[in-house]
Every structure is written in C-alpha cells, then in structure tokens.
Amino acid sequence: MRIKITADSTCDLSEELLAQWDIALMPMHILMGEDSYLDGVTIHPADVFAYVNAGGKMPKSAAANLVEYTDFFEPFAKECDAVIHISVSSKLSSCFQNAKLAAGEFENVQYGAYTHHIIIGHSCVEYKEEVFVMIVYDRLWITLKKKNISQYALIKDYGIDKAQLQRLRKNMVVKTVILNRLCSILDCKIEDIMEFVPDEDIK
C-alpha cells in the first residue's frame, strides 16, 4: 500500500529529509510589494532576507487556493492508495479549509492531519513514522459469508458501489460512510469488518 504525505510549504524539513520521507510540499504565496511568488519554487528564504535587508517591507504570506490544492493533490491521488495532507491549523491560515475542500474531490485524500504550529516539519516526520500501518478488511469477507450476503447482493440490493468494494478488496482508503453502511447492513460491529495491522506484519 503506497501512502503519500504532503504538507504546506511552512514545513521546515531539509531537502534531505523531504526526499528520505518522500514528502511533497504545497507552496504558499509570498507577497513582496506588488509581486507574488511561490514559496520554495520561485522564491527562497535567502531572497526574502535580501529583500528585507535592502529596505523592503516585511513580506506577507497567502494560502494556496482551492484550485491550486486540487491540482496539487490530483497526480498523487491517481498514483497512490492514500494521500495524507498536513496543514497548519485553521486558526492560523485558510490553508486548512482550502485543503479540506480540495480533498473532498478525491476518495483517497485525507485532510485531517494538522498542527497548531506554523512550522510543521516535525509533525510531518512524526506522522510519516506512524503511517506505516494498515487497515485491512479481511474480516468483512468472513462476516459476509457468515451472514450469507454476497457481494452481488451488496451492490444490487443494498446499493453499495462496486468501486468501493474493489477498494475494500485492495485494503485501500474508503470513506467512513461506507463502513457505517456496511455495519448497518450486516448488523455487526466495526471490528467485524476491519482490523488494524502494523505494516511489518502484512504479507
């Protein structure tokens, strides 16, 4: 299972750590005078320091918009089983809200990880270290058999989307509404359809 970690460019990790953990950054906008730059792309810290030292006003930052986040997530959503985005808190920036709305366009992009600190590199590493775990749905197929309900019946009689069943078979990310629906159909507990398994134990 391939999981991609992304973060806003307030992430303070070095290039080496970003490469080591395969973390991609969504650049924020840096506003200097009349000009707007992309953090870490068209402008870097040294440029900002030089600008201020030369008498320029302190630059301001602005969040990426909904379209930019959507375009950023799209290739990772296609290539990976899951994408987890780490953003600064909504109390500090509109990054979180924009990322949340963009994540809603994809089945496998999660926006729920955020930090109350404006510098979020440490959170990225902590999350990456913890993310090598997996939810598996082997118990779902056992419970279906016990309840004498076929996958065909789930689709035809209960309206479960075929694509969602395929995602469950591959142990991919699914929305909680699907899990809620399955528990209701099967009259079972969540542990009857899914199990948390550390990545190192997955065969």
Secondary structure, DSSP 8 states (H G I E B T S, - for coil): --EEEEEETT----HHHHHHTTEEEE--EEEETTEEEEBTTTB-HHHHHHHHHTT----EEE---HHHHHHHHHHHHHHSSEEEEEEE-TTT-THHHHHHHHHTT-SSEEEEEEESSS--HHHHHHHHHH--EEEE-HHHHHHHHHHT--HHHHHHTT---HHHHHHHHTT----HHHHHHHHHHHT--GGGT-EEEEGGG--
